[in-house]
Amino acid sequence: MIRWGEEKRSADPGFFCRMAVEGAAQPVWVVSDTRRLSDVQWFRDNYGDAVQTVRVAATEETRKRRNWVFVAGVDDAESECGLDQGVAFDWVITNDGDKRSLDEQLETLLQSLRSRL
């Protein structure tokens, strides 16, 4: 499946992005799983200033507490870390287990998005 996806993306970087928005007419979309710079660029190229990028981050310590274990060849592949560099995110949400902090960050994001409608 990964190989097939990589082949599709290599031939046409917007292939999966177009599929995600096909027929959509909502004023706000949440595309929750962009994994490559080409995905972000496609949305920016096609939707301009309407695009708001959000990165959800947790420390490695937090991730390990959640039973994450690094797997070479998976966790260092472009599909997992392709956006670790080269993207100026509009929002960075920290999710290290502090519910109050997470709720406050999400509320601020939601207020901003509502103001853009």
N, C-alpha and C positions, 0 to 999 in steps of 0.2 A: 504494500500500500504506500509506504513512504517513497519507494523508488518511483512508482507510478506518479505520485504527486510531484516529485522533483522533476520528472520528465515533462509533465504538463506545464509546470511553472517555468522551466527553462525555455520551452517553446513559446510560452505566452505568460509573462509575469502577472497579467491581470485576470487570468482565467478564473481563479477561485473568487476573486473580489467581485467580478461581474456576476457570478452565480449567486453570491451572497445578497446582492441588491436587486436582482432581477424581480420585477413586479412590485417592489416595495414602494410605498408612498407615504410612510409615516414621517412626521416632522422631525423626529429624533430616532436615530438607530443606535444601538449599542452593538458594535462588532467586537466580540469578546475574545477573539483568538487570532489576531494578526500575529505573525511570527517572523516576518522578514521586512527589511527596509523597503523592498519593492511593494509590499502590501500597503504600508503607510503612504508611500509616495503615490500609489495609484489613487487612494482615497483623496489625498491632497490635490492631485492633478485634476480629479473629476469633481470635487466638491469644495475646493478652495478653503476659504476662511470658516466655512461651516464645520470643518473637521476639528474635533478636540481629541487629542491623544491622551490616554490615561495609562500610566504604568502602575501596577500594583506590586509593591516590593516588600520583601521580608528578609531579615538577616539570615545568613546561613545557619546560625544557631537556632533561630525560630523554625526554620525549615527542617532541621534535624529533629527538633522536639516533635515535629509533626510526622516523623518517621521517613523523611526524605533521605535517600542515600544516593550519592553521586554515582552514576554509571557512565564510565568512559564510552565514547562512541554514541551515546544518547544525549546526556546532559551537556555535552560540549559541541553538539551538532548545531548547524544553523537554525534548525527548526526549534531549538530550545534557547539559543542565545544570540540569534541574529539581530535582536533589537537592543542588545546590551551596550552598543556603541552606535553613534551616528544619528541618533534621534533626539531632538529637543522636545521632550514631552511637555504638553500643556499642563498636565497634572501628574503628580506622583503621590500615590496613596500608600501609606505605610501600614502594613498589616502584620504586626508583631504580637498580636494577642491582646492588645489593650482595646477593649470594646468601645469604651467612651471615646478614645482618640479616633478610632476607625469611624464611628458614627458621626463625629464632628467633621471629619474630612469628607465623608460622603455627603453630608448635608450641605457643606460649602459647595461641593461639585454640583449637586442637584440644583441649588439656588442659582448658580451660574448658568447652568443649562436652561433652566426655566426662563431666565432673563433674556435668553437669545431667541426664544420662540416668538 
